[in-house]
Amino acid sequence: MKPINRNQLFVASCLALLVTSLSFGIRAGILDRLGVQFHLNGSQLATITGTAFWGFPLAIIIGGMLVDVIGMKRFLIIAFILHLLGIILTIFAQGYWSLFLSTLFIGLGNGSVEAACNPLVTSLFTNNKTTKLNHFHLWFPGGIVIGTLLVFALDKIHLSGSINMWQIEVGLMLIPTLLYGYLFSKLSFPVTERVAAGVSTSEMYRSLLNPLFFFMILCMFGTAITELFTNQWTDVLFKTVTNNALLILTFVAGVQTLGRAFAGPIVHKLSSQGVLLASAILSALGIYLLVNLHGAGVFAGAIIFGLGVAFFWPCMLGFVSENLPKTGAVGLNLMGGAGMFAVSVYMFFMGGFYDRLVLGKLPAGATLDAYRSAPAGTEMANAYIDARTLAGPEVLNATLIIPVILIVAFIGLNIYMRKRSYKAKNEEALQTV
């Protein structure tokens, strides 16, 4: 058997996550154009983007149960095939259902990457799990930065012919996909940390019944929605507020990337639960500023929001891995699956909510598709822009309540963990007497 090359496995994992993030960043950048080209309303766009979010939990939850059985390597080869199919089908999409199916494949591929790579990273770096999860997950916002900048730059190029620029932008995802598929195919993998520690499968499933784990699942609903819903709908919600709406997403993702890159000393200083509380406070403030600031001031809100959501996902996983280690790969993957499932459900309802808001601000008897497809500069087109300008902030205002609830939840978590730590120290002191 080949020796385990920890560094190459980590690099390949980062490339796989890069594909996941590019799918978010590029799709967020082309979402509005897909709606115009294929005559899709906000509800349909939300359903398509939401497909990636419920395809993700389907793959990650099943993966959590199977990754120890079939091995992380086989699961990552499956992820590669799903990503490849999803990208190719997106490039050749002809309408709603082909976009729906291609996004489902990409979502399943994204979930398969998380299902195998999260336990792989914790197995490779058992003494530094939360920091390395932050370093691994920096490639999610990092890929969004790359993806959105690619969309922004390539959109300045005007093509003639049958190929749309968005098809080229999606096609660029094939490069890291083929790279990570090749690397994983030739590398040897370790067993998961849970298997290495000798924790039985039955004990792993019993550990999931811990009330603290249930609490973290509920919090994961909120942290995932706060981060991913806002990021994925940036181009739609802010298109009428600024001509560079996509750059807001780039600002947010850039701050997230930097935050995760330097997570080590922050996590060491505040602990995972302390970082989560600070993140909830900054996220709530960031959304509030995004709603209430205008013009260039929106980017200040984006920076604060990006700093707020920077540590949510990796610190949620790191907290569970460090404080509930017997939950193993299933625990990590249930957390990720719960987060993505919550986002998919939230997107479905908020897409319809957004459509109703826009329609309510248009003249009586108006239809969304007619106003959406109206030629630029016409009275109908201007009315549609005004309606969207008013509707976007209302969607964000409705979302603001989620990080506010998280602030209360994480205050409670910090109090609980301090009491648990104090109790453990007292018991340890009594044993030494």
Residue pairs with C-beta under 8 A, 6 or more apart in sequence:
1 188
2 187
2 188
3 188
4 124
4 188
4 189
4 190
5 187
5 188
6 124
6 125
8 183
8 187
9 120
9 124
9 187
9 189
10 121
10 124
10 132
10 136
11 183
12 180
12 183
12 184
12 187
13 113
13 117
13 120
13 121
13 136
13 180
14 136
14 139
15 139
15 176
15 179
15 180
15 183
16 76
16 79
16 80
16 113
16 117
16 176
16 180
16 184
17 113
17 114
17 117
17 136
17 137
17 139
17 140
17 143
18 139
18 142
18 143
18 146
18 176
18 180
19 83
19 109
19 110
19 113
19 143
19 173
19 176
19 177
19 180
20 109
20 110
20 113
20 114
20 140
20 143
21 139
21 140
21 141
21 142
21 143
21 144
21 146
21 147
22 143
22 144
22 146
22 147
22 172
22 173
22 176
23 52
23 83
23 86
23 87
23 106
23 110
23 147
23 173
24 52
24 140
24 143
24 144
24 147
24 228
24 231
24 232
25 143
25 144
25 145
25 146
25 147
25 148
25 151
25 249
25 253
26 147
26 148
26 150
26 151
26 169
26 170
26 172
26 173
27 49
27 52
27 103
27 232
28 144
28 147
28 148
28 231
28 232
28 233
28 234
28 235
28 246
28 249
29 147
29 148
29 151
29 152
29 155
29 169
29 235
29 246
29 249
30 151
30 166
30 169
30 170
31 45
31 49
31 232
31 233
31 235
31 236
32 235
32 236
32 239
33 164
33 166
34 40
34 45
34 48
34 99
34 166
35 41
35 42
35 44
35 45
35 372
36 372
36 373
37 164
38 93
38 95
38 96
38 99
39 369
39 372
39 373
40 48
40 96
41 355
41 368
41 369
41 372
42 236
42 351
42 352
42 354
42 355
42 358
42 368
43 351
43 352
43 354
43 355
44 96
44 351
45 236
45 351
46 347
46 348
46 350
46 351
46 352
46 354
47 100
47 347
47 348
47 351
48 96
48 99
48 100
48 103
49 103
49 232
49 233
49 347
50 343
50 344
50 345
50 347
50 348
50 351
51 100
51 103
51 104
51 107
51 344
52 103
52 104
52 106
52 107
52 110
52 344
53 107
53 228
53 340
53 341
53 343
53 344
53 347
54 107
54 340
54 341
54 344
54 345
55 103
55 104
55 105
55 106
55 107
55 108
55 110
55 111
56 107
56 108
56 110
56 111
56 114
56 336
56 337
56 340
56 344
57 111
57 336
57 337
57 338
57 339
57 340
57 341
57 344
58 107
58 108
58 111
58 337
59 82
59 107
59 108
59 109
59 110
59 111
59 112
59 115
60 111
60 112
60 114
60 115
60 333
60 336
60 337
60 340
61 333
61 334
61 337
62 115
63 75
63 111
63 112
63 114
63 115
63 116
63 329
63 333
64 115
64 329
64 330
64 331
64 332
64 333
64 334
64 337
65 330
66 75
67 75
67 115
67 116
67 119
67 192
67 329
67 333
68 191
68 192
68 194
68 195
68 201
68 328
68 329
71 189
72 116
72 117
72 119
72 120
72 189
72 192
73 184
73 187
73 188
73 189
75 112
75 115
75 116
76 112
76 113
76 116
76 117
76 180
76 184
77 181
77 184
77 185
78 112
79 109
79 110
79 112
79 113
79 116
80 109
80 177
80 180
80 181
80 184
81 109
82 105
82 106
82 108
82 109
82 112
83 105
83 106
83 109
83 110
83 113
83 173
83 177
84 174
84 177
84 181
85 102
85 105
85 109
86 102
86 103
86 104
86 105
86 106
86 107
86 108
86 109
87 102
87 106
87 170
87 171
87 173
87 174
87 177
88 102
89 98
89 101
89 102
89 105
90 99
90 102
90 103
90 106
90 170
91 167
91 170
91 171
92 98
93 99
93 102
107 340
111 336
111 337
111 340
114 333
114 336
115 329
115 333
115 336
117 136
118 133
118 136
118 317
118 329
118 332
118 333
118 336
119 192
119 193
119 194
119 328
119 329
119 332
119 333
120 189
120 190
120 192
121 129
121 132
121 133
121 136
122 129
122 132
122 133
122 192
122 193
122 321
122 332
123 190
123 191
123 192
123 193
123 196
124 132
124 190
125 131
125 132
126 193
128 264
129 318
129 321
129 322
130 263
130 267
130 272
130 314
130 315
130 318
130 319
130 321
130 322
131 263
131 264
131 267
131 268
131 318
133 314
133 315
133 317
133 318
133 321
134 260
134 261
134 263
134 264
134 267
134 311
134 314
134 315
134 318
135 260
135 261
135 263
136 314
137 260
137 313
137 314
138 256
138 257
138 260
138 261
140 256
140 313
141 252
141 253
141 254
141 255
141 256
141 257
141 260
141 306
141 310
142 253
142 257
144 231
144 249
144 250
144 253
144 256
145 250
145 253
145 254
145 257
147 169
148 246
148 247
148 249
148 250
148 253
149 250
150 169
150 172
151 166
151 169
151 246
152 244
152 246
152 247
152 250
154 165
154 168
154 169
155 165
157 165
159 165
159 168
190 196
192 328
192 329
193 325
193 328
194 204
194 325
194 326
194 328
194 329
195 328
197 325
199 325
199 326
199 328
203 326
204 326
204 327
204 328
204 330
204 331
205 330
207 213
207 324
207 326
207 327
207 328
207 331
208 327
208 330
208 331
208 334
210 324
210 327
212 323
212 324
212 416
213 320
213 324
213 327
213 331
215 409
215 413
216 316
216 319
216 320
216 324
216 335
217 334
217 335
217 338
218 409
219 276
219 316
219 406
219 409
219 410
219 413
220 316
220 335
220 336
220 338
220 339
220 342
221 338
221 339
221 342
222 342
222 402
222 403
222 405
222 406
222 409
223 276
223 279
223 280
223 309
223 312
223 313
223 316
223 339
223 406
224 312
224 313
224 338
224 339
224 340
224 342
224 343
225 339
225 342
225 343
225 346
225 399
225 402
226 283
226 287
226 308
226 309
226 312
226 399
226 402
226 403
226 406
227 283
227 309
227 312
227 313
228 339
228 340
228 343
229 343
229 346
229 347
229 350
229 399
230 237
230 252
230 287
230 290
230 305
230 309
230 396
230 399
231 249
231 252
231 253
231 309
232 343
232 347
233 347
233 350
233 395
234 245
234 246
234 248
234 249
234 252
235 245
235 246
235 249
236 354
236 392
237 245
237 392
237 393
237 395
237 396
238 245
238 248
238 298
238 392
239 245
239 388
240 385
240 386
240 388
240 389
240 392
241 294
241 298
241 389
241 392
242 248
242 295
242 298
247 299
248 290
248 298
248 299
248 302
251 299
251 302
251 303
251 306
252 302
252 303
252 305
252 306
252 309
253 306
254 306
255 302
255 303
255 306
255 307
255 310
256 306
256 307
256 309
256 310
258 310
259 266
259 306
259 307
259 310
259 311
260 310
260 311
260 314
263 275
263 310
263 311
263 314
263 315
266 275
266 311
267 275
267 311
267 315
267 318
270 278
271 417
272 315
272 318
272 319
272 322
272 323
273 319
273 410
273 413
273 414
273 417
274 414
275 311
275 315
276 311
276 312
276 315
276 316
276 319
276 406
276 410
276 413
277 407
277 410
277 411
277 413
277 414
279 308
279 309
279 310
279 311
279 312
279 315
280 308
280 403
280 406
280 407
280 409
280 410
281 308
281 403
281 407
282 304
282 305
282 307
282 308
283 305
283 308
283 309
283 312
283 403
283 406
284 308
284 400
284 403
284 404
284 406
284 407
285 304
285 305
285 308
286 301
286 302
286 303
286 304
286 305
286 306
286 307
286 308
286 309
287 301
287 305
287 396
287 399
287 400
287 403
288 301
288 400
289 297
289 298
289 300
289 301
289 304
289 305
290 298
290 301
290 302
290 305
290 396
291 301
291 393
291 396
291 397
291 400
292 301
293 300
293 301
308 403
313 336
313 339
316 335
316 339
317 332
317 335
317 336
320 327
320 331
320 332
320 335
321 331
321 332
323 417
324 331
327 334
350 395
350 398
350 399
353 395
353 398
354 391
354 395
355 368
357 387
357 390
357 391
357 394
357 395
358 368
358 384
358 387
358 388
358 391
359 366
359 368
359 387
361 386
361 387
361 390
361 391
362 368
362 371
362 383
362 384
362 387
363 383
366 383
370 380
371 380
371 381
371 383
371 384
371 387
372 384
374 380
374 381
374 384
375 381
